[in-house]
Amino acid sequence: MLYQIFETQRSIMEPFSDLAQAAAKLYSNPLNPMAQTPLAQRVSAGYALMHRLGKDYVKPEFGIRTVKVNKTDVAIHERIEIDKPFCELRRFKRFSDDPATLTQLKAQPAVLIVAPLSGHYATLLRDTVKTMLQDHKVYITDWKNARLVPLSDGEFHLDDYINYVQEFIRHLQATYGHCHVVSVCQPTVPVLAAVSLMASRGEKTPLTMTMMGGPIDARKSPTSVNNLATNKSFEWFENNVIYRVPPTFPGAGRRVYPGFLQYTGFVAMNPDRHATSHYDYFKDLIKGDDASAEAHRKFYDEYNAVLDMDADYYLETIATVFQDFKLVNGTWDVKGVDGKIERVRPQDIKGTALMTVEGELDDISGSGQTRAAQDLCSGVPASERQHLEVEGAGHYGIFSGRRWRDIVYPQLVKFILNHAPQAKAPSAAAKSNVTAAVQPVAKSAAVAAPLVVSPAAKAATKAPVKTAAKASAQPAVKATVAKPSAKPAAKTPSKAVTKSAAKAVPNTAVKTTWVDAKKKA
């Protein structure tokens, strides 16, 4: 019933939002005599804010038209490689008429980016995709809004998510012979399960597996969002946050966790920050600060666009990841497409290099949550495992923004190149100034954040628009070098990569750790 009430309210507000937009334009049009009155700017700004608060936000576009590869513009064309009922495997095909650039593009590794299915669209990783397109063939999982999926397409479970990931990995391997996988936040758990199952069957696994800010072991360093999942019972979630899609949508009758509830939870985390951000937008319009006003619009166009999640998938994720901790307890059984039940055994992974990334100030995936994968993947040689902690970075900063581009990505591209056949030097954009410290690893304390809140949630509560400039400031250097517990045996990267990593620039701080499983307590 709540979903129907919400949709009725939204339908009523829609025409008023459109009228407010028209009034805002009317009072800001220089040809209108009323626009010359003393209060015209304030009236126009007020109507513009009213429009933004009442409008309906739809799925944004990736909008990546070109990227630069070694100072050459390369055209980007989006296309759907595989269309599943609940997900599209989207490829960003690169085109160039320069022979040298084309040759380089063909030799670069293929990467599957697994985007979160936790409330926001895959476009949240726009910056991640755009950066990686400079040095990789990029694919991404573009999850569909469950309210748009007809009941005739069946249910969607956490097991289906894992089966999707395996199918996409096989597709890239069939196309290129090999691939690399990068998962951000929520998908770290199902991606680890997917690769584990492939390894247990003796299938070919990805060359590398990178996990960024995800809930591998949600018992450690629990955050406020973790506590929500653990303090409420499974029945509470099923009875209080699951509703059926109204008849006005293609997925009418489907049980979902509605996007508007997710959005309400986002705002409720820190309403003062959101109120301040909207008031600043109002003042920017009055002052005529178009750049700041446009930054606000872009941020909230993404932040306010949310999707519904299928109820089975949502509830199973709550139980499996945040209540029963089946992955770390070794009790997780997954049903394959053939109906066979298989146990998830991360220790069976042997031929896939592992990199884990965490932000020092991540308050969604607490410290050590992602790093737990290092303990679970004990079959991967110590020299093939690496952990990166980014000082001063929050959850959003490890996959978007300046810290992602200047600190995380250069380390990631080196890691992939070290395990890629016929490795090519990265583009100039990947040659960032990074200070790395190789240190021995103590027993990892890992855990991540609940799927209840998507990556953008806390990012927005921390820095809706106005704080973006401050967030881009880099921390002071405090990098040190320590003798590793086990000498890394990774392949030597290309000269271009080595030189880029050797350039130390003030205002960056990174901790890179080679993980030695034999040194565990």
Helices and strands as residue ranges (DSSP letters): H 2-28, G 33-36, H 40-54, E 66-69, E 72-84, E 87-95, H 99-107, E 110-114, G 122-125, H 126-132, E 137-143, G 146-148, G 151-153, H 158-176, E 180-184, H 188-201, E 208-212, H 224-231, H 234-240, E 243-244, E 255-257, H 259-269, H 271-287, H 290-303, E 309-310, H 311-317, I 318-323, H 326-329, E 333-335, E 341-343, G 346-348, E 353-359, H 372-376, G 382-384, E 385-390, G 396-398, H 402-403, I 404-408, H 409-418, G 428-430, E 438-439, H 455-462, H 468-472, H 495-502, E 510-514, G 517-519
